């Protein structure tokens, strides 16, 4: 996403797509990174900083999936992929204030910069949950850009809309999503 944002600023984003992956599941390092390398693609992985080496305990009904360790975050960054923050504990940011919001935005960045050994420039709102206070916190924390899944939530570089792509999205569904975003964007 950082590469896409820089290309956009330079007027060279025509035809480019930003690939991003939420949550920082361990299978990103094990399966996605090799596939991206095989095809010469870059991507951004948004990692839940306070759950490194743990599981997706925020997903009460879904299957338990292992999350990246700090070592794997460093390996992902060393492979040339962007590491971004997905908050400290994967909590909805809309409605948060003060220290709680700062922990999700600022503290998560510090954890990930330590783990990755490099800068963390991007943020992705857990659940796409954002409000004016969350956007301002992300901007004040010094992130260059932030993403939300909800189309139309655009509010500049700190509320970039994204298109969710899931397991059931085959060619027909992807074409429909592309058309929908083309007409809204």
C-alpha positions in Angstrom: 0.0 0.0 0.0 2.9 2.3 0.7 4.3 1.7 -2.8 0.8 2.3 -4.3 0.4 5.6 -2.3 3.8 6.8 -3.4 3.0 5.9 -7.1 -0.3 7.8 -6.8 1.4 10.9 -5.4 3.8 10.8 -8.4 1.0 10.3 -10.9 2.2 6.8 -11.7 -0.6 4.6 -10.2 -2.6 3.9 -13.4 -3.3 0.2 -13.5 -1.7 -0.6 -10.2 -3.4 -2.6 -7.4 -2.5 -2.7 -3.7 -2.6 -6.2 -2.3 -3.1 -6.3 1.5 -3.7 -9.0 4.0 -5.3 -8.5 7.4 -4.6 -10.0 10.8 -1.0 -11.3 10.3 -1.9 -15.0 10.2 1.1 -17.4 10.2 0.1 -18.9 6.9 1.0 -15.5 5.3 4.7 -16.2 6.0 4.4 -19.8 5.1 2.2 -19.8 2.0 1.6 -16.2 0.7 5.1 -14.9 0.9 6.5 -17.6 -1.4 3.6 -17.2 -3.8 4.1 -13.4 -4.0 7.9 -14.0 -4.6 7.1 -16.5 -7.4 5.1 -13.9 -9.3 7.1 -10.9 -8.4 4.4 -9.2 -6.4 4.6 -7.0 -3.3 2.0 -6.7 -0.6 1.2 -5.3 2.8 0.4 -7.4 5.8 -1.5 -5.7 8.6 -0.5 -7.4 11.8 -2.2 -7.4 15.2 0.8 -6.3 17.2 -0.3 -7.4 20.7 -1.0 -11.0 19.6 2.3 -11.9 18.0 2.8 -15.7 18.3 -0.7 -16.1 19.5 -4.0 -16.9 17.9 -7.0 -15.0 16.5 -8.8 -14.9 19.9 -11.0 -12.0 18.7 -12.8 -14.3 16.3 -15.1 -16.2 18.8 -16.9 -18.3 16.2 -14.2 -18.9 13.6 -11.5 -21.5 13.6 -8.4 -20.7 15.7 -5.5 -19.7 13.4 -1.9 -19.1 14.4 -0.5 -15.6 14.1 2.9 -14.5 13.0 5.7 -14.5 15.5 8.0 -11.5 15.9 10.7 -13.5 14.1 8.3 -14.1 11.1 7.4 -10.4 11.1 11.1 -9.6 10.7 11.4 -12.2 7.9 8.4 -10.8 6.1 9.9 -7.3 6.2 13.3 -8.7 5.1 11.6 -10.2 2.1 10.7 -6.7 1.0 7.0 -6.8 2.0 5.4 -4.0 3.9 4.3 -4.6 7.5 1.5 -2.4 8.7 -0.5 -2.2 12.0 -3.9 -3.7 12.5 -4.1 -2.4 16.0 -2.7 -3.8 19.3 -5.5 -6.3 20.0 -7.9 -6.2 17.0 -10.6 -4.0 18.7 -13.1 -1.7 17.0 -11.7 1.8 17.2 -14.9 3.8 16.6 -16.0 5.2 20.0 -12.6 4.8 21.6 -10.9 7.8 23.2 -7.7 8.7 25.1 -5.2 6.1 26.2 -7.1 3.1 24.9 -7.1 4.6 21.4 -3.5 5.6 21.7 -2.5 2.1 22.7 -4.2 0.6 19.6 -2.6 3.1 17.3 0.7 4.2 18.8 1.8 1.3 20.9 1.0 -1.2 18.1 3.3 0.7 15.8 6.2 0.6 18.3 5.8 -3.1 18.8 5.8 -3.8 15.0 8.7 -1.5 14.3 10.7 -3.3 17.0 9.7 -6.7 15.5 10.2 -5.8 11.9 13.4 -3.7 12.3 12.0 -1.0 10.1 9.3 1.7 9.8 5.6 0.9 10.0 3.9 3.5 7.7 0.4 2.0 7.2 -2.6 1.2 9.4 -5.7 -0.9 8.8 -8.8 -0.3 11.0 -9.9 -3.6 12.6 -13.4 -4.5 11.3 -13.2 -1.4 9.2 -14.4 0.5 12.3 -13.4 4.1 12.3 -14.7 7.5 13.2 -13.2 11.0 13.2 -11.2 10.4 16.4 -9.7 7.2 15.1 -8.7 8.8 11.8 -7.1 11.7 13.7 -5.3 9.4 16.1 -3.8 7.5 13.1 -2.8 10.7 11.4 -1.3 12.2 14.6 0.6 9.0 15.2 2.4 9.6 11.9 1.1 6.9 9.7 1.2 7.8 6.0 -2.0 5.9 5.1 -4.7 3.8 6.6 -7.3 1.4 5.1 -10.9 0.5 5.8 -12.8 -2.3 4.1 -16.0 -0.3 3.9 -16.4 1.1 0.4 -17.2 4.8 0.5 -15.4 5.3 3.9 -12.8 7.3 2.0 -11.6 10.3 3.8 -8.2 10.9 2.3 -5.1 8.9 2.9 -6.2 7.9 6.4 -9.4 6.2 5.4 -8.7 4.5 2.1 -11.5 2.2 1.0 -10.6 -1.4 0.1 -12.4 -4.3 -1.6 -12.7 -7.4 0.5 -11.7 -10.6 -1.3 -12.6 -13.9 0.3 -12.5 -17.6 -0.2 -15.7 -17.7 -2.2 -14.7 -14.9 -4.6 -14.2 -16.5 -8.0 -13.8 -14.7 -11.3 -17.5 -13.7 -11.6 -17.7 -12.2 -8.1 -14.4 -10.5 -8.5 -15.6 -8.9 -11.7 -18.7 -7.7 -10.0 -16.7 -6.2 -7.1 -14.4 -4.5 -9.5 -17.3 -2.9 -11.4 -18.9 -1.8 -8.2 -15.7 -0.1 -6.9 -15.0 1.4 -10.3 -18.3 3.2 -10.3 -18.0 4.3 -6.7 -14.3 5.3 -6.9 
